[in-house]
Amino acid sequence: MVPDRVRARAQALGRPGTDWLDALPGVLAELSRNWSLRLGEQLAGGSTSLVLRARTAEGRSVVLKLSQPDLDLTDQAATLERAAGRGYVRLLASDLDRNALLLDGLGPSLEDLHASPEQTMTILCDTLAEAWRVPRAAGPSARPVPDKATALAEAIEESWPLLGRPCPRRVIDRALEYAERRSAAFDLERSVVAHGDPHPGNALRVLTPRPDGSPEFVFVDPDGFLDDRAYDLGVVLRDWRHQLIAADDPVGLARGYCRLLADRTGVDAEAIWEWGYLERVSTGLYALRHGAPELGRSLLTSAGPLAEVRWRDRTDPTG
């Protein structure tokens, strides 16, 4: 019943993870009774949660998500509740004591459609434009401590020596430079509720077109922290490692992608460029550290040529 990646991660947590695995049959049975569900197939994806298709007593297609004990779904549930389906999957019910969410059923992910990079980025931009309209949590807002850029810099400085320096120092230095710049540029008043990881696998097609003409895709799994819109667009820019590695002019290709994102959203291209590079390096190191060596190596390899230039170093007068 439990996918291998989910089981392996749970077992790596030690006793809390094995207890979670042992309790799953009873928890699933109780949630099925409470929410009148008929459970269906597992959904492939990450390693942190068990995700199952289900049907309600009325026949509605839904998804049951059960996360592992080291994760807290409180913020995710709150973001989805405030979104009320705008840019995000609809939250139908939650049981935070059991780390469980009941979500509206969705269709295939944007990743599954195998669209071109340009088409994919355009859809992600349009979906993010909706997601960024989600209101902040009630009450006064405060700058996250640490802010996202500082947290990424700390992770890079810890992971690079721990992993045996898997990329040149210049790649790391450029990432730390950009982290410092993005941290200094943080503006609480201009911040939005960021998704945090808006890659194509986290954007799924709605089953029924929405009458208000909103995008046909919505996001799942929001982080929901406050930051610049450019952060989310930097994640979008991060993901085209194979295209950059294969390109004769990887810098030119990355610049083109960055201009597309900036033009589509009206967000500053230099900020997108810097966040994209910072995400490329930090995610590469994270992947190496957590059992995804091919992903990690390819992200760091694709960062190499980009470390040689800043956005403002461009020679293209139209850039």
Order of alpha helices (4+ residues) and beta strands (2+ residues): alpha-alpha-beta-beta-beta-alpha-beta-beta-beta-alpha-alpha-alpha-beta-beta-beta-beta-alpha-alpha-alpha-alpha-alpha
